[in-house]
Amino acid sequence: MKKWPLLVLTMFMGKPAIHAQEVLSLTAPSQPIVFAGVNVIRPGSETILTDQIVIVENGKIKELGRAGRVKIPTSSLAIDGAGKYLLPGLAEMHAHIPAPEANGDLSMVKQTLFLYLCRGVTTLRGMLGQPFHLNLKEKLAKQGITNMPVVYTSSPSFNGNSVPDVSTAEKLVKQYQSEGYDFLKIHPGIKVEVYDALTRTAKQVGIPFAGHVPVEVGVRHAIQSGQLTIDHLDGYIEAMAPPLADLNQNGFFGFNLTDQADVNKIKGLADLTKQKGTWLVPTQTLFTRWFSPEDPAAMMRQEEMAYMPSRTRFAWHQSKTNLIKSAGYTAEKYKAYLDIRKKLLLDLHQSGVRLLLGSDAPQVMNVPGFSIHHEMESWAEAGIPAWKILQAGTSEVSRFFGTEKESGDIAVGQAANLILLEQNPVERIENIKTISGVMNQGIWMPKTVIEEELRKIAQANQ
């Protein structure tokens, strides 16, 4: 590989330690940034372009081409990409963004956004919205926060308590659409007639609906009703149960139905899902981490846990302990349940169903940013190829949002949301963890800055 004379990128070198407030307040430099000699991964076309020059200016990719054929601006800040891999920024399609503390403190909001960004997550689909999230960017901008992921937010929850009847559902659908939420969040407990009124009104006013599948509704009816995404594979195992099964005793996402689930029903469910164009956000890591029989105390010793507040770690430990000690839970039953989910996930993929990466962070044992890497590994364990996993977090996301011209690829005109990796994730999906730096909207955060900020967050959360 040809070596290029490079200006060493020193925008962060020689500075005092940078805190999250400063990291999130960084702006793109006035001069171009150049990734030189880098291998460019383009998930949508399943290609890797070797020894490339990528020039970023004003938050977008201005030029891309083979080294030696692209002129490097003399005033640029250069990053040596020799032997490294440049990947489009990832999306967390089942994210949760905290709201300010009662006293207005935004510390947890800022920490959470940084945790997503530092692991290469540059797009968030928030799955439990509230008024704060509608004006998140404006409110943070007042504090100088400019470096944050692209955020799409759901409405507040539609559930059996919030929409007990048809008229309430119709009213809230219209209200949330007019207030500017991107989509409606479906939760359990909704009656069929209320769900039908909700979906009918949503279509009338032009707002999508997504999330869980209420037991009374069932996954087949949700798919046929046009639910945009079904998250957690909710309702699928219930749909695999025999006709007389008591679905109201389904347990944690169908766990109590493990022994009754008929895997021969998967094909019909997959065919229906594909036919109706329903997207799935499996959140598999919710089950490989929160619901696994792994010792909670051992998990708490994992490095990433240090980045969550002590009160959160305590709550997670208690939640996981209570779950795996509950009546009817055994390691053997869990393995059988997970095997069904793996088969379901793989069969859905092989049937051509549209899949999106999401991990339900920060949920129990799922640290923002870090959990999307666990999600990717869990898909690989189910047998899904690395290219398809990468697509589910990049090019498929842009297809979902209709932003193919702006994001999800590394091409001229695309937003400069990028991850620089030391090793190739196509060879081993675990290589997604070998982060050398992250660029968000043209703002570069090298590994040194990321590690220093993580150290400060861990120290604050002791």
N, C-alpha and C positions, 0 to 999 in steps of 0.2 A: 504494500500500500504506500502510495506516495506521501511523503512528509511535507507539510506546508509550513512556511514561516508564519507563526501566529503571534498576534498580540495576546498575551495572557490576560484572561479576564480577571480583573482585580477590583471590581466594583464593591466587593464586600471585604477584601483583605485589608488588614491593618486597622480595622474599625473595632470599637469596643463591642462586646457581646450584644447581639440584637434581640430584643424582646418581641413577643408576638405582635404587640401594637405596632412596632417598627416594621416587622416582616410583612404584616398585612397592609402597611401603609406605603410600601415601596411602589414606585412608579417605573414604567418602562424607560430605559435610557434614551436620550435623544439621538444617539448614533446607532447604526445597525448592529445587531448581534449575529455572529456567524458560527454555525456548527460546521466544522471542517473535517473532511475525511470520514464522515460518519456513515453507518449503515442505516438506511431509512426503511422502516417497516410500514407497509401500507396494508392494513388488515382486510379492507374491502375487496381488494384484488388479489389478496394472498401472495404478495410479492415483497421481496427485500431488495432494495437498490443499494449497491455497494459503493463505498468511497465517494460519498456525495457531499456537495456544498449546499447548506441550507441557510439562506439569509433572511433574517427577521427584522422587520422595521414597522414601527407604529402598530405593534400588536398583531401583525399579520405576517404570513410567509410571503416574502416578496420575490424570492428566486430560489430555484432548486435545480440542481444539475450535477453531472459527473465532475469530479475534481479535475481541474485543468481546463474545463470548458466554461466555467463560471468565474467571472472576475470578482475578487474579494475587495470590497471598498477599503481604501487605505485608512479611513477613520473608524473602522469597526472595532467592536469588542469581540474577540474570537475565543471559541471554546474548542479545544482539541477533542474531536470525536473519534479519533483513530481507534479501531477495534471495538467501538461502542455501538449501541443500537438506539435509534430515535423512534419513539412510538407516540401516536396521538394520545392526548390526555384521556383518562378513563372517566366513566360515569358511575355514580352510585345511584341506582334507580329505585332504591327503597331506603331513603335517608330520613333521618330525623334531625332537625336543627333546633337547639334549645331556644327558649325565650329568655328575656332578661330576668334577673332576680327581682324580688318584690321591691327592692330599693333602687331598681333601675340599672344595677351592675350588669355590664355586658361581657364580663370576663369569660364566662363559659361559652358564650356565643363565639367569641374570637378564638378561643382555644380549639373549639370543635371545628371551625372553618379551617384553621391551620392544620389540624390533624388530617382532615380530608386532603388538603392540598399537598402536604408533604409526602403523601404516598401516591401522588399522581392523579388524584380525583379532581377534575376541573369542571364537572357538571354534577349537580345534585337534583334529584327529584324528591322534594320534601313530601312525606306521606302523612303528616298530621299538622295541617296548617292552622294558623290563627292570624288575627289582624296584624300582629307584629311582622309576620313574614311577608305580607304584601308590600311593605315599605322597607324591607330589610336593607336594601342597597342604599336607599336615601338616608336612613337613620345612621348607618355605619359611615357613610360618606361624610356626614357632619363631624365625625370624629377622625376624619382623615383616612379611613379604611377604604382602600381602592383595590387591593389584591385579594379577591375572593372568587370562588367558583360561580359559574352560571347557575342560577337557582330557578327551578320551577316548583310551584307550591300547590298542594291540595287545599281544599276547603277544610274547615273543622269537620269532625267525624259525623257521619250519618250512621246511627246505630239504633238499637231497639228503644233506647231511652230518649235520644235526641229527636227521633222521628217516630213517635208512637202511632201516628195516623196519617192518612193520605193528605189532608189539608196542610199539615205541618211540613211534610216532605215537599209538597209543591211550593210552598212559601219559601222554604230555605234554599231550594234549588235556584229559584229566581233571584233570591237575595245574594247568594254567593257568586252567581254568574255576574250580576251587576257590580259586585264589589271587586271583581277582577281576578278571582282565583283561577288557576289554570285548569283544574279538574276537581271533581267531587270525590271525597274519600269514603268508600263503603267499608263498614265494620259489621261484625256479627249482630244478630238479634232482630233484624228487620223482617217484618212480615211480608209475605209474597205480594199482597195487594198494595202495600206501601212501597215496596221495591219497584213494582210495575208503574206506579204513579211517579215515582222518582225518575225512573229511566225515561218514561214518556215525556215528562216535563223537561228533562235534560236535553233530549233531542230537539224539542221545540225551541229552546233558547240557545242551543248550540254549545253545550259544555260537556266534555267527556266525563265518564265516571269509572272508577277503578279501585282495586284493593282486594278486600276479603270477599268471601262468598257466604252469606247467611245460610244457616242449615236449612231453613224452611224454603229458601230459594233454590238451592242446589246448583252445582256447577253447570249442568247442561242448560238450565234456564238462564243462568247468568251469561253464558256464551251466546245463546240465541237472542238474548236481549241487547247484545252489543256492548257488553262491558269491555272497556278498552284493554285493561290488564287484569290478570288474576295473579295475585301475589302469594307467595309461600306454597304454591300448588294447592291452595286452599280448596277443599271440596272434592278433589280428585279421588282420594282414598274413600271418602264417603260414597262417591259414585260407583266405586268398585265393590261395595258391600252388597249382600243379598237383599232382596226386596223387603223382607220383614225385620231387618236390622234396626235397632233403636239408635237413630242418628243423633238424638239429643244426648246420648251418652257416648259421644264420639271421642272424648278426651282431647288431648293436645294435638290439634290438626290431624285427627283421625287415628291417633295411636291406639285407642281401645278397640279399633276395628281391624287391627293388624292381622289377627288370625282368620278374619272373615273376608279379607280383600281378595277379589278374583282378578289376577293380573291379566287374564284373557280379555278383560274389558278395556284394557289400555288402548288397544288399536282403535276401537270405536270412539273413544274420548279424544284421542289424538287426531283422528280424521275430522271430527266435528270442530275441534279447536282450530285446525289449519283452515278448514273451509270457511269459517267465520272471520278469520284474520285476527283472532285474539292473541295478544301478546302475553307472555308469561314471565314473571320475575320470581324465580324459584326460592330465593333466599336460603339455599341449602345449608349455608354455614350456621344458620339459626339452629339447625338440628344436629350438625356435627360438633357444635360447641356448647350451646345452652343445654340441649336435650341429651347429650351423650353421657355415659356413666363415668366419664373422666373425673378424677378427684378435683373438686373446686379449689382446694387449697393449693394443689400443684399448679393449676391454671393461673392462680393469682401470682405465682412466681414468674410468669412469663414477662419478658421485658416490657411489652406494650401496655401491660396493665398499669404500669407506673404513671401513665399519662392520663389516667382517669382520677377524679377526686376520691379521697378515701371513703367518703360516705357512699359513693357509687359502687366502689369495689365491695364494700360490706353488703350492700343491698344485692349485688349480683351473686355474691357467695351464698347468701341466705336463700335467694330465689332458686339457684341451681340445686342447692342441698335439699330444699323442700321438694323440688320436682322429682329428683331421682330417688327420694325416700318415700314417695307417695305410694299408696296402695295400688298394686297391679303393675308397678314398674319393675322390670328386671333387665339385666344386661343382655340376656338372650332375646327377650322380646324387642328390646331396642335394636339389636342387630337385624332382626327380621324386618322391623319397621324401616330401618335405614336401607336395607336391601331393596325393599319395594320402592322407596323414593328414588334410589339410584336407577333402578330399571325404568321407572316412570319417566325420569328426566332424560335418560338416554333414548328411550323409545319416542318420546315427544320430539327430541332433536332429530332423530333419524326419519321421522315422519314429516319434517319440514316446518314444524311449528316455530314461530318467532320467539326467541329467547332474549332476555335482557339481564345484565348483571345487576344484582342488588343484594345487600346483606343484612338489611334492617339494623343499621348502626345509628346511634349507639344503643343497641339492645343488649341483653344479658350476655356477657363474655365477648361482645363484638365492639372493639374499639374503632372509632371512625377512621377510615383510611386503611388501616391494617386489616380490617375485616373483609374488604373487597379482595385482598390477596388470598385470604382463606377461602373465600367464595370461589375464586378461580381454581384453586387447588382441589376443592371438593367436586367441581365439575370434571376436572381431569380424572379424579378417582372414579367417577361414574362412567368414564369412557369417552367423554366428549373431546375432540381434537383441539389442540392449542389454537389453531387459526380461528375456529368457531368461537372459542372462549374470548379471544381478543376482539373479534367482531361484535360480540354481545355487549362489550363495554365501549365500543368506538363507533364503527360504521353503522351498526344496527341502531344505535342510539340516535344518530343523526337522521336515519331513515324514519325512526319513530316520531321525532319532533319535526320532520320536514326541513331540516337544516343541512342537507347534504352539501350545499355550496359553501357553507360557512364553517363546518366542523366535522370531526370524525375521520379526517384523513390528513396526510401530510402532502400538500399540494399548494401551488401558487394561489393566493387569495384566501386560503383557509386561516382561521384564527390560530395564533401561535400558542396553542395549548399542547405542551409536549412533555414527554418523560425521556430522560437520557439514562439508559441502562448499561451496566457493565457487561452483561451477558444476554444472550438471545433467548427471549421467552417462547419463541416458536419451538426451539429444541426442548426446553423444559419450562413449563409454565411457572415453576417456582422462581425462575430467573426474574420475574416481575419485581422481586424484592431487591434486586441489585441496583438500587437507584443511585445514580451519580448526580442527579439534579432534576429539578422540575421547573418548567416554564409555564406561566399562566398569563394569558393575554399579553405576551411579550415581556413579562417580568420574570427574571431568572433567579432561582433560588438554588445555589450549589449545595452539595452534600454537607459542607462544613457549616453553613448557616442553618440548615435543617437540623443537624445533630445538636448544635448549640441551643437552638430553641427547644428541642425535645428535652434536653437536659434541664433547662429552666422550668419547663412544664412539670417534669417529674419532681423536681425540687419543691415546687409550689404545692404539689398534691400529696406530699408525704403525710 
